[in-house]
Amino acid sequence: PKQNKNTRASAAVGVCRNVCFFGKRDFLKLCTKKLLQHFLKMCDYLWILFDFAENAAPENLSQLQTLIKRCDWTGCFRHQIFLTLATSDAAALAQENPDDLLSAGIASLLAFVQNNFVGPTVSYADVLPNIPNARDALKSDGEELNVNVQSPELLYFCKVAFEQLSANAEAFAIKLWYVRFLVVYQRCLDDLTHSVYTKFDETVGQLEKAIEGVEDVRVKVQAHVEIFQGYLLFKRISKSDRWRTALQTLTGVEITVEGVLGVRTKYQQKALPQLTLRAKGLEGGDFASAKETHGQVALPTILKLEDDLRLERVKFMEENENEDAQLPAVVQQMVLSTV
């Protein structure tokens, strides 16, 4: 597929990446209803992620793509392609439309993430075929899905769809979504497995070649972020560091750890260096602003320390250092990955 230059693409990818990589239950307990509403609103832009045709119009979308755009997962699961996925028949899958296979994999992955991380629960028992052995089929190197994982059949559909596509196509979108699936898959297993990592590493190698043909820098940046964080998940430090360096080169943003003079307590007389994470090079970057990507998200309330000795926050000597930085979403991802 051709790459899309739509400025909303990176925002949509960013939402999916945040869910896939930072969707921990403990964190999501802090999320407000507005954050969930913001995520669902972003579904209006999800079609951009798998339809990279420039100036693509909604009327040109397939049936499944239209349903995904509306986050109508039940409607998606009524599509006949899920009956084929349930059989995992390679010959039958080879006859399916690749665009429908990709759409089915995306719908399954997003619905799985919704059921396990962000809610509300998707009900589909009356429209999807039963996969009694889904958990067994998702075992990897003896590791099973965590007992708390819900809707394993959705992850199974993802596995069948993306593995079929990845084996027969080199398209950028397919490789990127396969990487996303592998990351979510690994996070749901009880421990790291060599098999999943091997598939991830091989797919990244193919994706790296495909990235060269991507014209939209924002899409390139997002792909670099996801690959970088994927290697961190698998604890491959040297490879993650290589992608971190490539990401900083691509964006022109450098994340550094510095000491800045400041005080931590109410009675501290002498300013001392305070550990600070600084993002340099934002001025020339073509990033969507924080207001554009997540301006309507209600962040968790910062509880006050109410301590007799410590200040509520470090007070730096330079006034400009005390301002709250409103970093673009992609740069925030870089910061979270670096720390």
Order of alpha helices (4+ residues) and beta strands (2+ residues): alpha-alpha-alpha-alpha-alpha-alpha-alpha-alpha-alpha-alpha-alpha-alpha-alpha-alpha-alpha-beta-beta-alpha-beta-alpha
